[in-house]
Amino acid sequence: MQLDSAAKVNLVLNVSPPDESGYHPVETIIHLLSFGDTITIEDAEWLSLSTSTDLGIAPERNLAYQAALKMGEVFGREVPYHIHIEKRIPHGGGLGGGSSNAATVLRALADLWEVAPDDERLLAIARDLGADVAAFLAPTPCTHLVGRGDVIKRSLPARTGIPLVLVKVPGVHASTAEVYRTFDRVGASVAHPPLVNDLADASIEVCPEVGKTLEWLRAQPQTDCAQVSGSGSVCFALVQSKEEAAELADAAQAQGFWSVATTLR
């Protein structure tokens, strides 16, 4: 079984101060992308996981492995599978790669085991793994989420086919925990409609390279609007056409950035 594991961008990300439990309530609109990883699941003697690139963690700590393990525990099933992830989504970029991988494994095993996709146990597992995992279980590509980002408020019309470009400085990763700690000190960013991200200033303070990337993107003639995705370190720009997306991605790579031209899914 081979499955796409889509990346996401946050079209809107509003963050409130932490509640009594220390978590920040959020309200966000995410949209899946045509760009992402590929996951292959094969029968095996026991559960194992491999990735095409070294992520710097043991396979057993990977969220996709944890998702399969938790599925077995909750549904009382053996999980004799090998999971291989062909990684394209950059680690620590705010594109939800690990969460998407975990959700893809949850959906795959649910399908194999004939578990309904709206089974509440699936969502409970996703929330246990992490807030973003639940977002990737939403039934449509564009979703409005609240709570910790794990409560699906409603599905929104998909903006399928709109071209965009992802850009980041190679080797730069943003720690989500550190970005949120910085947000508590610096506050919400000034909005740049139609793309809103309250964490943008905090991400830039944690990783100045994010600010340089965003400044460069907003100065390019192809860019309609640009923003940081999630807590960073990837920035993205919406453009008018696939041709402009390809031109902008090429220009970014010529400047030494990692860059991909893609579309909203």
C-alpha positions in Angstrom: 0.0 0.0 0.0 1.4 3.4 -1.0 -0.1 6.7 0.1 0.5 10.4 -0.3 1.2 12.3 2.9 0.4 15.9 2.2 2.1 19.0 3.7 0.0 21.9 4.9 0.2 25.6 5.2 -1.7 27.8 7.7 -3.7 30.4 5.8 -4.8 31.9 9.1 -3.2 31.2 12.5 -4.6 33.2 15.5 -3.0 32.3 18.9 -4.3 33.3 22.3 -2.3 33.6 25.5 -1.8 30.3 27.4 -4.7 29.0 29.5 -4.4 27.6 33.0 -3.0 24.3 31.7 -0.2 26.2 29.8 -1.6 25.5 26.3 -2.3 28.2 23.8 -5.8 28.1 22.4 -5.6 28.6 18.6 -7.9 29.2 15.7 -6.5 28.3 12.4 -7.4 27.5 8.8 -5.1 24.9 7.2 -4.9 23.9 3.6 -3.3 20.7 2.3 -0.8 20.9 -0.5 -0.1 18.8 -3.6 3.5 18.5 -2.2 4.3 16.0 0.4 5.9 12.7 1.5 5.1 9.2 0.2 4.4 6.4 2.7 4.6 2.7 1.8 3.2 0.1 4.2 4.1 -3.6 3.6 3.4 -6.8 5.5 6.2 -7.8 7.8 7.0 -10.0 10.9 6.8 -7.1 13.3 6.4 -3.3 13.3 9.3 -1.4 11.9 9.9 2.0 10.2 12.5 3.5 7.9 12.9 6.9 6.2 14.7 8.0 3.1 16.7 10.6 5.1 18.1 10.5 8.6 15.7 12.5 10.8 18.0 12.4 13.8 15.7 10.3 15.9 15.2 6.6 16.5 12.5 5.0 14.3 10.5 4.1 17.4 10.2 7.8 18.3 8.8 8.7 14.9 5.2 9.8 15.1 4.2 7.4 12.3 5.6 4.5 14.2 3.8 5.7 17.4 0.6 6.0 15.4 0.8 2.4 14.3 1.7 1.2 17.8 -1.2 3.1 19.3 -3.6 1.7 16.7 -2.6 -1.8 17.7 -3.1 -1.0 21.4 -6.5 0.7 21.0 -8.0 -1.8 18.5 -6.4 -4.9 20.0 -4.6 -5.9 16.8 -1.1 -7.0 15.9 0.8 -4.5 13.7 3.0 -6.7 11.5 4.0 -4.0 9.0 7.0 -2.2 7.7 6.4 1.5 7.2 8.7 3.4 4.8 8.6 7.2 4.5 10.0 8.9 1.4 10.7 12.3 3.0 10.3 15.5 1.0 8.7 17.7 3.6 11.5 19.5 5.5 11.8 18.7 9.2 11.0 21.6 11.5 9.5 23.7 8.8 5.9 24.3 10.0 4.5 22.2 7.2 3.2 19.4 9.5 5.3 16.6 8.0 5.5 14.4 11.0 1.9 15.0 11.9 0.8 14.2 8.3 2.8 11.0 8.3 1.1 9.9 11.5 -2.4 10.7 10.3 -1.7 8.9 7.0 -0.7 5.8 8.9 -3.8 6.0 11.1 -6.0 6.3 8.0 -4.2 3.4 6.2 -4.6 1.0 9.1 -8.2 2.1 9.6 -8.8 1.1 6.0 -7.0 -2.2 6.3 -8.9 -3.1 9.5 -12.2 -1.8 8.2 -12.4 0.9 10.9 -14.8 3.8 9.9 -12.9 7.0 9.1 -15.1 8.9 11.5 -14.5 6.5 14.4 -14.0 8.6 17.5 -11.1 6.3 18.6 -9.1 7.5 15.6 -9.5 11.1 16.6 -8.6 10.3 20.2 -5.4 8.6 19.1 -4.5 11.6 16.9 -5.0 14.0 19.7 -2.9 11.8 22.0 -0.1 11.9 19.4 -0.2 15.7 18.9 -2.6 18.5 18.1 -1.6 18.8 14.4 -2.2 15.1 13.8 -6.0 15.5 14.2 -6.0 18.3 11.7 -4.8 15.9 9.0 -7.7 13.5 9.7 -10.1 16.2 8.5 -12.2 14.9 5.5 -11.5 17.9 3.2 -8.2 19.7 2.2 -9.2 23.0 3.8 -10.2 22.9 7.5 -11.1 25.4 10.2 -9.7 24.2 13.6 -10.0 25.5 17.1 -9.0 24.4 20.6 -5.3 23.4 20.5 -5.7 23.1 16.8 -7.1 19.6 17.2 -10.9 20.3 17.2 -12.4 20.4 13.7 -14.9 23.2 13.7 -15.9 23.0 10.0 -14.7 22.0 6.6 -14.2 24.9 4.2 -14.3 25.0 0.4 -11.0 23.9 -1.0 -9.0 26.3 -3.1 -7.7 23.6 -5.3 -5.1 24.5 -7.8 -3.9 27.9 -6.5 -0.2 28.0 -7.1 2.3 28.7 -4.3 6.0 28.5 -3.5 7.6 27.1 -0.4 11.0 28.6 0.6 13.4 28.1 3.5 17.0 28.5 4.4 18.6 25.0 4.2 19.4 23.5 7.6 17.4 26.0 9.6 14.8 24.5 11.9 12.3 26.3 14.2 11.5 24.8 17.6 7.8 25.1 18.1 8.1 25.2 21.9 10.7 28.0 21.7 8.5 29.9 19.2 5.6 29.7 21.6 7.7 30.8 24.6 8.9 33.8 22.5 5.3 34.6 21.5 4.4 34.9 25.2 7.0 37.6 25.4 6.7 39.5 22.1 3.0 39.0 21.4 1.1 38.6 18.2 2.4 39.7 14.8 0.9 42.5 12.7 -1.5 40.9 10.3 -0.7 40.8 6.5 -4.2 39.9 5.1 -5.2 37.7 3.6 -2.5 35.5 5.2 -2.5 35.8 9.0 0.0 34.3 11.4 0.3 35.5 15.0 3.5 33.5 15.4 5.4 35.1 12.6 7.3 37.7 14.7 8.2 35.1 17.3 9.4 32.7 14.6 11.6 35.4 13.2 13.1 36.2 16.6 13.9 32.6 17.2 15.2 32.1 13.6 16.3 35.4 12.0 16.7 33.5 8.7 12.9 33.2 8.6 12.7 37.0 8.5 15.2 37.3 5.8 13.3 34.6 3.8 10.0 36.4 4.2 11.5 39.8 3.3 13.0 38.3 0.2 9.8 36.6 -0.8 7.7 39.8 -0.4 10.1 41.7 -2.5 9.7 39.4 -5.6 7.5 40.5 -8.5 5.7 37.2 -8.7 4.6 37.3 -5.1 0.9 38.3 -4.4 1.3 37.7 -0.6 3.6 35.8 1.6 3.7 34.5 5.2 5.4 32.1 7.6 3.7 28.7 7.8 2.9 27.6 11.4 5.9 28.2 13.7 8.3 28.3 10.8 10.9 27.9 9.4 9.2 27.6 5.9 7.7 30.7 4.3 5.3 30.5 1.4 4.1 32.9 -1.3 0.8 32.8 -3.2 1.2 33.6 -6.9 -1.0 34.0 -10.0 0.1 31.1 -12.2 2.1 27.9 -12.2 4.6 29.6 -14.5 5.2 32.3 -12.0 5.5 29.7 -9.2 8.2 27.9 -11.2 10.0 31.2 -11.9 9.9 32.2 -8.2 11.1 28.7 -7.1 14.0 28.9 -9.5 14.9 32.4 -8.3 14.8 31.2 -4.7 17.1 28.3 -5.5 19.5 30.6 -7.3 19.7 32.6 -4.0 20.6 29.4 -2.1 17.2 28.7 -0.6 15.5 25.4 -0.5 12.3 25.9 -2.6 9.4 24.0 -4.1 6.6 25.2 -6.5 3.3 23.4 -5.7 -0.4 24.1 -5.5 -3.2 24.0 -2.9 -4.6 20.5 -3.0 
